[in-house]
Amino acid sequence: MMKKLIPLSLLCLLGAAATVRAQQPPVNISEQRHPALAAAQRDCRAAWDKLAEAQKSNDWDMKGNAGRAKELLTQAAEELKAAAEAANAEAHAQQPRRSEPAGRGPEQDISAERHPYLAAAQQLAMQAWQDIVKAQEANDWDMGGHAEKAKGLIDEAAKAIKEAARAANTARSR
């Protein structure tokens, strides 16, 4: 009896880990208090959904890049929530702000004709990045460094989306 319980417990634990890993990005920022951060978080969720559709349409053969992009988008959405919380705290503390960050955001270079879901995910990642810049401008750029971290995660996700397109191209040419 005990021998059967251990493998079953291990299987349940692995199933739970897979569920957590594939978790959608949260959408939990107040639209009224932080409209740009809320928009960026919604864009992360929408990009995640497009990646899920791309995985289904490509029979999941993108060498793990779409899955990695989904994980990064989830992390970015969580950082956006932390940025909103930091902005709330900074508004009460009247802390000094940091200077304007550099960067131009993810590129949009995936063919919408060849990879409609991946191109849409890439475009949504760019929109999320731009929404974060709007939020930084509205909050004098700081937000505890969380907005910059979210932008970095979105940049990484956009690169993974590009790699997913390359992998899908390779898989199709075989």
N, CA, C and O of each residue as an XYZ file, in Angstrom:
696
protein
N       0.825     -1.201      0.000
C       0.000      0.000      0.000
C       0.863      1.256      0.000
O       0.584      2.194     -0.747
N       1.912      1.290      0.830
C       2.779      2.453      0.942
C       3.539      2.685     -0.366
O       3.774      3.829     -0.755
N       3.919      1.607     -1.037
C       4.642      1.736     -2.304
C       3.775      2.406     -3.366
O       4.298      3.129     -4.213
N       2.486      2.186     -3.341
C       1.578      2.795     -4.304
C       1.325      4.263     -3.982
O       1.108      5.065     -4.890
N       1.348      4.621     -2.707
C       1.098      6.000     -2.298
C       2.222      6.941     -2.700
O       1.958      8.074     -3.103
N       3.447      6.508     -2.601
C       4.582      7.379     -2.916
C       4.570      7.789     -4.385
O       4.660      8.985     -4.662
N       4.464      6.852     -5.359
C       4.404      7.297     -6.752
C       3.193      8.188     -7.041
O       3.294      9.138     -7.817
N       2.048      7.884     -6.418
C       0.862      8.705     -6.621
C       1.077     10.113     -6.075
O       0.679     11.089     -6.710
N       1.699     10.227     -4.911
C       1.999     11.536     -4.319
C       2.954     12.309     -5.206
O       2.784     13.510     -5.416
N       3.947     11.628     -5.719
C       4.923     12.270     -6.600
C       4.248     12.753     -7.882
O       4.542     13.848     -8.363
N       3.362     11.957     -8.427
C       2.626     12.338     -9.628
C       1.759     13.571     -9.371
O       1.706     14.475    -10.206
N       1.093     13.614     -8.241
C       0.266     14.778     -7.887
C       1.135     16.027     -7.725
O       0.757     17.112     -8.167
N       2.277     15.872     -7.102
C       3.185     16.996     -6.899
C       3.689     17.532     -8.236
O       3.744     18.746     -8.431
N       4.054     16.647     -9.153
C       4.510     17.068    -10.469
C       3.385     17.741    -11.251
O       3.623     18.718    -11.962
N       2.186     17.235    -11.127
C       1.037     17.857    -11.796
C       0.771     19.255    -11.271
O       0.454     20.163    -12.039
N       0.901     19.430     -9.958
C       0.706     20.756     -9.365
C       1.795     21.717     -9.826
O       1.516     22.885    -10.097
N       3.021     21.241     -9.917
C       4.131     22.086    -10.384
C       3.908     22.511    -11.832
O       4.183     23.656    -12.192
N       3.416     21.604    -12.658
C       3.143     21.942    -14.059
C       2.031     22.973    -14.156
O       2.078     23.852    -15.017
N       1.034     22.880    -13.289
C      -0.061     23.844    -13.290
C       0.430     25.223    -12.902
O       0.048     26.212    -13.528
N       1.271     25.310    -11.880
C       1.811     26.597    -11.452
C       2.658     27.202    -12.558
O       2.587     28.405    -12.807
N       3.453     26.384    -13.220
C       4.341     26.865    -14.265
C       3.578     27.448    -15.449
O       4.038     28.393    -16.090
N       2.406     26.875    -15.734
C       1.636     27.305    -16.893
C       0.595     28.361    -16.528
O      -0.301     28.644    -17.323
N       0.702     28.936    -15.354
C      -0.291     29.876    -14.855
C      -0.336     31.163    -15.670
O       0.701     31.720    -16.032
N      -1.545     31.622    -15.951
C      -1.738     32.875    -16.676
C      -1.278     34.049    -15.818
O      -1.312     33.981    -14.589
N      -0.849     35.124    -16.474
C      -0.486     36.327    -15.722
C      -1.695     36.894    -14.983
O      -2.813     36.845    -15.494
N      -1.475     37.431    -13.787
C      -2.600     38.027    -13.063
C      -3.049     39.331    -13.710
O      -2.276     40.007    -14.387
N      -4.299     39.661    -13.488
C      -4.848     40.965    -13.880
C      -5.485     41.502    -12.597
O      -6.668     41.278    -12.338
N      -4.679     42.218    -11.794
C      -5.134     42.606    -10.462
C      -4.685     44.014    -10.053
O      -4.503     44.287     -8.867
N      -4.511     44.897    -11.022
C      -4.133     46.278    -10.738
C      -5.360     47.160    -10.945
O      -6.105     46.981    -11.908
N      -5.566     48.107    -10.042
C      -6.699     49.018    -10.122
C      -6.594     49.911    -11.360
O      -5.632     50.661    -11.526
N      -7.600     49.811    -12.217
C      -7.667     50.641    -13.432
C      -7.783     52.123    -13.067
O      -7.253     52.981    -13.773
N      -8.473     52.421    -11.971
C      -8.673     53.807    -11.569
C      -7.383     54.440    -11.030
O      -7.084     55.592    -11.344
N      -6.632     53.708    -10.235
C      -5.413     54.268     -9.628
C      -4.218     54.246    -10.562
O      -3.405     55.169    -10.559
N      -4.108     53.186    -11.369
C      -2.938     52.993    -12.231
C      -3.357     52.497    -13.611
O      -3.128     51.334    -13.944
N      -3.971     53.366    -14.419
C      -4.501     52.902    -15.709
C      -3.433     52.338    -16.650
O      -3.688     51.346    -17.332
N      -2.257     52.941    -16.701
C      -1.213     52.445    -17.617
C      -0.649     51.111    -17.142
O      -0.400     50.222    -17.957
N      -0.446     50.958    -15.838
C       0.040     49.674    -15.322
C      -1.007     48.580    -15.515
O      -0.670     47.443    -15.847
N      -2.268     48.924    -15.308
C      -3.344     47.948    -15.518
C      -3.403     47.539    -16.987
O      -3.592     46.364    -17.302
N      -3.241     48.509    -17.884
C      -3.238     48.198    -19.319
C      -2.062     47.293    -19.675
O      -2.215     46.349    -20.450
N      -0.899     47.579    -19.116
C       0.286     46.753    -19.384
C       0.057     45.323    -18.893
O       0.437     44.361    -19.561
N      -0.557     45.197    -17.738
C      -0.835     43.865    -17.200
C      -1.831     43.109    -18.086
O      -1.675     41.911    -18.320
N      -2.852     43.815    -18.574
C      -3.812     43.174    -19.502
C      -3.113     42.766    -20.798
O      -3.410     41.710    -21.358
N      -2.182     43.602    -21.277
C      -1.444     43.261    -22.492
C      -0.586     42.006    -22.280
O      -0.462     41.173    -23.177
N      -0.002     41.884    -21.094
C       0.779     40.672    -20.789
C      -0.114     39.441    -20.836
O       0.273     38.407    -21.380
N      -1.313     39.552    -20.264
C      -2.252     38.425    -20.273
C      -2.673     38.096    -21.701
O      -2.728     36.927    -22.082
N      -2.972     39.130    -22.494
C      -3.406     38.898    -23.877
C      -2.278     38.264    -24.701
O      -2.530     37.381    -25.521
N      -1.045     38.711    -24.486
C       0.096     38.111    -25.191
C       0.256     36.654    -24.778
O       0.536     35.798    -25.617
N       0.081     36.367    -23.493
C       0.151     34.998    -22.980
C      -0.892     34.127    -23.682
O      -0.600     33.005    -24.096
N      -2.109     34.658    -23.811
C      -3.179     33.913    -24.489
C      -2.834     33.646    -25.950
O      -3.088     32.551    -26.452
N      -2.260     34.627    -26.637
C      -1.858     34.443    -28.044
C      -0.766     33.383    -28.149
O      -0.760     32.593    -29.093
N       0.147     33.359    -27.197
C       1.190     32.330    -27.214
C       0.590     30.941    -27.018
O       1.034     29.977    -27.641
N      -0.408     30.839    -26.161
C      -1.084     29.548    -25.962
C      -1.748     29.092    -27.262
O      -1.694     27.913    -27.614
N      -2.373     30.035    -27.972
C      -2.974     29.703    -29.265
C      -1.905     29.299    -30.280
O      -2.102     28.373    -31.067
N      -0.777     30.002    -30.252
C       0.321     29.655    -31.170
C       0.845     28.253    -30.875
O       1.148     27.488    -31.790
N       0.946     27.928    -29.596
C       1.414     26.586    -29.238
C       0.466     25.525    -29.791
O       0.912     24.504    -30.316
N      -0.816     25.761    -29.677
C      -1.788     24.788    -30.192
C      -1.704     24.682    -31.709
O      -1.734     23.579    -32.254
N      -1.602     25.809    -32.392
C      -1.598     25.777    -33.856
C      -0.294     25.218    -34.425
O      -0.275     24.732    -35.555
N       0.782     25.280    -33.667
C       2.072     24.747    -34.116
C       2.386     23.403    -33.478
O       3.529     22.948    -33.508
N       1.383     22.775    -32.907
C       1.560     21.489    -32.238
C       2.682     21.535    -31.203
O       3.402     20.554    -31.015
N       2.826     22.666    -30.540
C       3.765     22.854    -29.435
C       5.224     22.753    -29.846
O       6.082     22.661    -28.969
N       5.552     22.764    -31.134
C       6.926     22.560    -31.581
C       7.645     23.896    -31.799
O       7.897     24.299    -32.934
N       7.971     24.573    -30.698
C       8.710     25.827    -30.780
C       9.911     25.787    -29.832
O      10.400     26.821    -29.375
N      10.368     24.578    -29.555
C      11.558     24.316    -28.741
C      11.505     24.980    -27.368
O      12.538     25.400    -26.847
N      10.328     25.079    -26.782
C      10.170     25.628    -25.446
C      10.170     27.141    -25.365
O       9.982     27.697    -24.283
N      10.378     27.823    -26.487
C      10.472     29.283    -26.468
C       9.143     29.954    -26.140
O       9.124     30.957    -25.425
N       8.045     29.430    -26.640
C       6.739     30.018    -26.328
C       6.433     29.841    -24.844
O       5.919     30.754    -24.198
N       6.745     28.685    -24.317
C       6.544     28.451    -22.882
C       7.392     29.377    -22.037
O       6.932     29.892    -21.018
N       8.621     29.588    -22.454
C       9.509     30.511    -21.728
C       8.959     31.935    -21.794
O       8.988     32.652    -20.794
N       8.466     32.347    -22.943
C       7.878     33.684    -23.082
C       6.666     33.827    -22.162
O       6.469     34.878    -21.552
N       5.850     32.768    -22.061
C       4.682     32.815    -21.187
C       5.104     32.988    -19.728
O       4.494     33.765    -18.994
N       6.134     32.272    -19.311
C       6.643     32.418    -17.941
C       7.128     33.838    -17.683
O       6.854     34.407    -16.626
N       7.843     34.410    -18.640
C       8.358     35.771    -18.490
C       7.225     36.796    -18.426
O       7.300     37.758    -17.662
N       6.194     36.595    -19.213
C       5.044     37.507    -19.180
C       4.318     37.431    -17.838
O       3.845     38.448    -17.330
N       4.229     36.244    -17.271
C       3.625     36.095    -15.950
C       4.457     36.827    -14.903
O       3.913     37.522    -14.044
N       5.787     36.667    -14.976
C       6.665     37.372    -14.041
C       6.544     38.883    -14.213
O       6.532     39.620    -13.228
N       6.457     39.346    -15.456
C       6.323     40.783    -15.718
C       5.027     41.313    -15.110
O       5.025     42.387    -14.508
N       3.935     40.581    -15.258
C       2.649     41.007    -14.701
C       2.718     41.093    -13.178
O       2.119     41.982    -12.573
N       3.445     40.173    -12.570
C       3.618     40.217    -11.113
C       4.464     41.427    -10.706
O       4.187     42.059     -9.687
N       5.480     41.747    -11.486
C       6.295     42.939    -11.213
C       5.480     44.211    -11.377
O       5.695     45.190    -10.662
N       4.548     44.199    -12.315
C       3.683     45.366    -12.509
C       2.817     45.605    -11.281
O       2.602     46.754    -10.894
N       2.319     44.544    -10.664
C       1.550     44.689     -9.426
C       2.446     45.277     -8.333
O       2.019     46.155     -7.583
N       3.675     44.797     -8.245
C       4.614     45.342     -7.263
C       4.915     46.813     -7.555
O       5.085     47.609     -6.631
N       4.980     47.172     -8.833
C       5.214     48.569     -9.209
C       4.049     49.440     -8.753
O       4.263     50.544     -8.252
N       2.822     48.956     -8.922
C       1.650     49.712     -8.475
C       1.674     49.902     -6.964
O       1.385     50.987     -6.460
N       2.018     48.844     -6.250
C       2.104     48.946     -4.790
C       3.204     49.913     -4.366
O       3.030     50.680     -3.418
N       4.335     49.878     -5.064
C       5.431     50.802     -4.757
C       5.029     52.244     -5.062
O       5.374     53.158     -4.314
N       4.302     52.446     -6.158
C       3.836     53.797     -6.498
C       2.900     54.320     -5.416
O       2.949     55.497     -5.058
N       2.047     53.439     -4.898
C       1.154     53.844     -3.812
C       1.953     54.258     -2.582
O       1.657     55.279     -1.961
N       2.959     53.475     -2.234
C       3.789     53.781     -1.063
C       4.578     55.071     -1.277
O       4.695     55.890     -0.364
N       5.116     55.251     -2.478
C       5.902     56.456     -2.774
C       5.040     57.710     -2.726
O       5.507     58.772     -2.314
N       3.790     57.591     -3.145
C       2.889     58.746     -3.130
C       2.674     59.242     -1.705
O       2.516     60.440     -1.471
N       2.669     58.310     -0.757
C       2.479     58.688      0.646
C       3.776     59.151      1.292
O       3.748     59.996      2.187
N       4.906     58.617      0.858
C       6.192     58.922      1.498
C       6.893     60.135      0.904
O       7.811     60.683      1.514
N       6.465     60.560     -0.284
C       7.114     61.688     -0.965
C       8.621     61.466     -1.109
O       9.420     62.350     -0.799
N       8.996     60.284     -1.579
C      10.407     59.952     -1.772
C      10.932     60.587     -3.047
O      10.165     60.832     -3.978
N      12.250     60.859     -3.102
C      12.829     61.393     -4.342
C      12.738     60.356     -5.458
O      12.772     59.152     -5.204
N      12.625     60.831     -6.684
C      12.466     59.952     -7.849
C      13.791     59.799     -8.581
O      14.696     60.624     -8.466
N      13.867     58.702     -9.343
C      15.048     58.477    -10.176
C      14.865     59.119    -11.534
O      13.763     59.524    -11.904
N      15.964     59.207    -12.277
C      15.903     59.810    -13.604
C      15.275     58.849    -14.616
O      15.087     57.661    -14.350
N      14.965     59.400    -15.762
C      14.300     58.664    -16.832
C      15.165     57.498    -17.316
O      16.348     57.690    -17.594
N      14.594     56.289    -17.422
C      15.352     55.144    -17.925
C      15.507     55.189    -19.441
O      14.748     55.860    -20.141
N      16.492     54.470    -19.925
C      16.738     54.380    -21.370
C      16.047     53.141    -21.922
O      15.580     52.289    -21.166
N      15.988     53.050    -23.235
C      15.423     51.872    -23.891
C      14.332     52.251    -24.863
O      13.718     53.313    -24.763
N      14.106     51.354    -25.810
C      13.085     51.644    -26.812
C      12.050     50.543    -26.928
O      11.088     50.699    -27.679
N      12.203     49.465    -26.232
C      11.200     48.411    -26.229
C      11.468     47.309    -27.228
O      12.367     47.410    -28.062
N      10.678     46.257    -27.134
C      10.843     45.101    -28.019
C      10.563     45.462    -29.481
O       9.783     46.365    -29.780
N      11.214     44.740    -30.364
C      10.981     44.946    -31.794
C       9.754     44.164    -32.234
O       9.376     43.166    -31.620
N       9.142     44.639    -33.307
C       8.012     43.953    -33.903
C       8.434     43.505    -35.292
O       8.363     44.278    -36.247
N       8.873     42.259    -35.407
C       9.408     41.807    -36.687
C       8.987     40.392    -37.072
O       9.625     39.769    -37.921
N       7.939     39.885    -36.471
C       7.434     38.561    -36.835
C       6.338     38.734    -37.879
O       5.464     39.590    -37.741
N       6.393     37.926    -38.909
C       5.409     37.994    -39.989
C       4.025     37.589    -39.482
O       3.820     36.464    -39.026
N       3.081     38.527    -39.570
C       1.708     38.240    -39.159
C       1.047     37.247    -40.112
O       0.134     36.517    -39.725
N       1.504     37.226    -41.331
C       0.952     36.293    -42.314
C       1.375     34.857    -42.005
O       0.575     33.928    -42.111
N       2.624     34.690    -41.629
C       3.155     33.348    -41.376
C       2.845     32.858    -39.959
O       2.558     31.679    -39.753
N       2.906     33.773    -38.987
C       2.699     33.421    -37.576
C       1.763     34.435    -36.919
O       2.219     35.284    -36.154
N       0.459     34.360    -37.207
C      -0.452     35.397    -36.696
C      -0.488     35.500    -35.168
O      -0.539     36.606    -34.630
N      -0.463     34.378    -34.472
C      -0.535     34.425    -33.007
C       0.763     34.960    -32.409
O       0.740     35.756    -31.471
N       1.886     34.521    -32.952
C       3.169     35.003    -32.438
C       3.350     36.489    -32.737
O       3.862     37.232    -31.900
N       2.935     36.924    -33.920
C       3.037     38.349    -34.256
C       2.144     39.177    -33.330
O       2.532     40.259    -32.890
N       0.951     38.664    -33.036
C       0.051     39.372    -32.121
C       0.647     39.422    -30.716
O       0.566     40.449    -30.042
N       1.245     38.320    -30.274
C       1.884     38.299    -28.950
C       3.029     39.301    -28.895
O       3.202     40.005    -27.900
N       3.804     39.359    -29.962
C       4.918     40.306    -30.019
C       4.402     41.751    -29.971
O       4.974     42.590    -29.276
N       3.334     42.037    -30.702
C       2.763     43.381    -30.708
C       2.217     43.740    -29.325
O       2.377     44.874    -28.874
N       1.581     42.794    -28.656
C       1.051     43.041    -27.313
C       2.175     43.266    -26.306
O       2.032     44.071    -25.386
N       3.290     42.562    -26.476
C       4.444     42.785    -25.604
C       4.963     44.208    -25.777
O       5.304     44.873    -24.798
N       5.023     44.670    -27.016
C       5.462     46.046    -27.283
C       4.501     47.046    -26.656
O       4.929     48.046    -26.081
N       3.210     46.780    -26.765
C       2.210     47.676    -26.173
C       2.346     47.701    -24.652
O       2.243     48.763    -24.038
N       2.575     46.548    -24.046
C       2.767     46.494    -22.590
C       3.970     47.337    -22.189
O       3.917     48.078    -21.207
N       5.058     47.223    -22.953
C       6.281     47.992    -22.669
C       5.972     49.487    -22.738
O       6.401     50.251    -21.873
N       5.231     49.905    -23.760
C       4.884     51.315    -23.912
C       3.959     51.794    -22.785
O       4.077     52.930    -22.327
N       3.045     50.932    -22.342
C       2.172     51.287    -21.224
C       2.980     51.468    -19.936
O       2.664     52.331    -19.117
N       4.005     50.666    -19.764
C       4.860     50.815    -18.582
C       5.577     52.162    -18.620
O       5.696     52.826    -17.591
N       6.053     52.569    -19.789
C       6.702     53.876    -19.913
C       5.717     54.984    -19.517
O       6.094     55.932    -18.828
N       4.465     54.866    -19.951
C       3.440     55.855    -19.565
C       3.284     55.899    -18.047
O       3.191     56.972    -17.451
N       3.257     54.722    -17.435
C       3.126     54.655    -15.975
C       4.350     55.271    -15.296
O       4.221     55.967    -14.289
N       5.535     55.013    -15.849
C       6.747     55.597    -15.278
C       6.695     57.120    -15.370
O       7.068     57.812    -14.423
N       6.244     57.633    -16.486
C       6.130     59.086    -16.641
C       5.146     59.655    -15.622
O       5.405     60.699    -15.025
N       4.040     58.984    -15.424
C       3.024     59.449    -14.481
C       3.498     59.376    -13.032
O       3.007     60.115    -12.178
N       4.445     58.492    -12.755
C       4.937     58.299    -11.394
C       6.378     58.757    -11.224
O       7.071     58.290    -10.321
N       6.830     59.650    -12.065
C       8.205     60.159    -12.014
C       9.244     59.039    -12.086
O      10.322     59.158    -11.503
N       8.930     57.963    -12.790
C       9.842     56.906    -13.220
C      10.206     55.820    -12.222
O      10.705     54.788    -12.672
N      10.017     55.937    -10.956
C      10.638     54.969    -10.054
C       9.817     53.710     -9.803
O      10.065     52.689    -10.444
N       8.878     53.750     -8.922
C       8.050     52.607     -8.531
C       8.888     51.443     -8.010
O       8.642     50.285     -8.346
N       9.862     51.765     -7.198
C      10.673     50.737     -6.549
C      11.509     49.898     -7.493
O      11.987     48.832     -7.104
N      11.696     50.342     -8.703
C      12.461     49.582     -9.690
C      11.672     48.457    -10.346
O      12.182     47.779    -11.238
N      10.443     48.257     -9.912
C       9.639     47.147    -10.441
C       9.232     47.362    -11.898
O       9.157     46.407    -12.670
N       8.972     48.603    -12.270
C       8.588     48.874    -13.663
C       9.746     48.547    -14.602
O       9.542     47.948    -15.657
N      10.952     48.936    -14.222
C      12.123     48.616    -15.052
C      12.329     47.114    -15.150
O      12.661     46.595    -16.216
N      12.133     46.414    -14.037
C      12.282     44.961    -14.053
C      11.223     44.331    -14.968
O      11.523     43.401    -15.716
N       9.991     44.836    -14.907
C       8.931     44.321    -15.776
C       9.283     44.556    -17.238
O       9.068     43.680    -18.074
N       9.825     45.734    -17.556
C      10.225     46.015    -18.939
C      11.313     45.045    -19.391
O      11.287     44.567    -20.525
N      12.254     44.755    -18.521
C      13.304     43.788    -18.868
C      12.731     42.404    -19.128
O      13.151     41.720    -20.061
N      11.776     41.992    -18.309
C      11.129     40.691    -18.506
C      10.347     40.669    -19.820
O      10.343     39.661    -20.526
N       9.697     41.766    -20.141
C       8.956     41.837    -21.404
C       9.921     41.796    -22.589
O       9.628     41.161    -23.602
N      11.061     42.463    -22.472
C      12.080     42.376    -23.527
C      12.526     40.929    -23.729
O      12.640     40.459    -24.861
N      12.778     40.226    -22.619
C      13.180     38.818    -22.703
C      12.067     37.978    -23.330
O      12.337     37.094    -24.144
N      10.821     38.252    -22.953
C       9.684     37.512    -23.518
C       9.601     37.742    -25.020
O       9.355     36.802    -25.776
N       9.804     38.985    -25.462
C       9.758     39.291    -26.897
C      10.846     38.526    -27.652
O      10.617     38.052    -28.764
N      12.020     38.407    -27.049
C      13.094     37.624    -27.681
C      12.711     36.151    -27.759
O      12.978     35.487    -28.761
N      12.086     35.642    -26.700
C      11.651     34.239    -26.715
C      10.553     34.021    -27.754
O      10.498     32.967    -28.388
N       9.686     35.006    -27.928
C       8.645     34.913    -28.958
C       9.304     34.840    -30.338
O       8.895     34.045    -31.183
N      10.309     35.661    -30.557
C      11.041     35.643    -31.833
C      11.693     34.271    -32.056
O      11.647     33.724    -33.158
N      12.294     33.731    -31.002
C      12.907     32.401    -31.110
C      11.852     31.331    -31.367
O      12.118     30.356    -32.068
N      10.669     31.504    -30.810
C       9.571     30.559    -31.070
C       9.207     30.577    -32.554
O       8.965     29.527    -33.149
N       9.169     31.765    -33.149
C       8.875     31.877    -34.584
C       9.965     31.194    -35.403
O       9.673     30.481    -36.363
N      11.211     31.412    -35.022
C      12.319     30.747    -35.743
C      12.211     29.230    -35.631
O      12.403     28.511    -36.611
N      11.903     28.753    -34.426
C      11.777     27.307    -34.225
C      10.606     26.740    -35.036
O      10.704     25.656    -35.611
N       9.505     27.483    -35.072
C       8.351     27.034    -35.867
C       8.705     27.012    -37.353
O       8.288     26.112    -38.082
N       9.475     28.006    -37.797
C       9.917     28.022    -39.201
C      10.766     26.799    -39.509
O      10.608     26.171    -40.556
N      11.661     26.468    -38.598
C      12.540     25.311    -38.776
C      11.704     24.033    -38.805
O      11.936     23.157    -39.638
N      10.752     23.927    -37.914
C       9.910     22.719    -37.837
C       9.075     22.572    -39.108
O       8.863     21.456    -39.582
N       8.601     23.688    -39.661
C       7.773     23.637    -40.876
C       8.582     23.286    -42.104
O       8.051     22.693    -43.043
N       9.859     23.639    -42.119
C      10.682     23.400    -43.315
C      11.177     21.961    -43.410
O      11.770     21.576    -44.418
N      10.940     21.163    -42.373
C      11.384     19.765    -42.409
C      10.478     18.906    -43.231
O      10.716     17.705    -43.359
